[in-house]
Amino acid sequence: MVERRDDYHQCYEGKIRIPSGCAVAGFINKTGERVNGGTVAEMMALMHERSNGLGAGYAAYGIYPEYRRAYAFHLILADHRTREEVEAILARNFRITEEHEIPVRRTGRYKKAPLLWRYFCDPLRLDRDGALDELLLATTMRINRLAPRASVMSCGQDLGVFKGVGYPEEIAEFYRIDQYRGYSWIGHGRFPTNTPGWWGGAHPFSLGEIAVVHNGELSSYGTNKSVLENFGYEMSLRTDTEVMAYAIHYLRRQNMSWPLVAKVLAPPHWAELERMAEPERELAAALRRIYGGLLMNGPFSIIVAFHGGLMALNDRLKLRSLVAGTSGTDLYLASEEAAIRQVCPRAEEVWPLPGGEALICCAEEESACHVA
């Protein structure tokens, strides 16, 4: 059994390496029924050994039905002076309708946790197509420039991200995750190998409508970063997963469907492409030519949450594990089958996801799929 001392991560950080470390999990009810976060938290707790206490987090959709048309900014802040700076940035593009501290349990190691605040906002101006995306992007990038004093956890409608330094079960307890109800959830436990463990660098990473959890390493980070910087994205949070979230956000801004987003991130190999029939081959080749700089190289498994659905995707060689399971109208995703069996012992079907093939699940209820 892992010894859980407060200095555990300090003793072992940089001394051991678990190549397949990190845990991801996801859940969605396809009818839009909201469930509390205890389910995904229990899934994450079972995969404790895949983390090392340097980061964990959760994201949920459907948790703010009374504010569903507002944009909920969740922020990590160093102090109240930083909060005032951030409020001034928000006020340039948004009208703050309500704001307060995110309820947490400040006990034990979390007595000195950062200030965690949320704002419900309405955009001040939307005078052309795409203006809202530009406001969200510009505001998020400007706040993240203050890192590590400030960073944006999430800024979407009816969406909240809760993350920090700790094991998944610790972060779930700290944020009182079991007191929130949402129709879809994702969770993450970090085992960082090449990047620091800090509050803003924990997963999920979110921008606008999407939130991403990721297990793996992106050897294409430099190329991906250069491409995204040309479109106004800034990498301030010191982890490769940041480019994954921003790449997906950018592709969705191009009105790209989720199946096409998956084909950009994990396209078929050239040899496989040559064996395809038309017009599929022509489409795949065009995506490689136009968006080749956003191809994600290296081992990865990701779960992407969006309004009304989830997408799960492995790298083309399936170098990281990802398993799916179903029970009635519920879909479960996890790094390990045991995590699914833990909360759904009578799952109707459980299967490993193939490499490079996306699993996309959308809720059926219009309320769950709401987009302003």
Secondary structure, 3 states (H helix, E strand, C coil): CCCCCCCHHHHHCCCCCCCCCCEEEEEEECCCCCEECHHHHHHHHHCHHHCCCCCEEEEEECCCHHHCCCEEEEEEECCHHHHHHHHHHHHHHEEEEEEEECCCCCCHHHCCCCEEEEEEEEECCCCCCCHHHHHHHHHHHHHHCCCCCEEEEECCECEEEEEECCCHHHHHHHHCHHHCEECEEEEEECCCCCCCCCHHHCCCEEECCEEEEEEECCCCHHHHHHHHHCCCCCCCCCCCHHHHHHHHHHHHHCCCCHHHHHHHHCCCCHHHHHCCCCCHHHHHHHHHHHHHHHCCCCCEEEEEEECCEEEEEECCCCCCCCEEEEECCEEEEECCHHHHHHHCCCCCEEEECCCCCCEEEECCCCCCCCCC
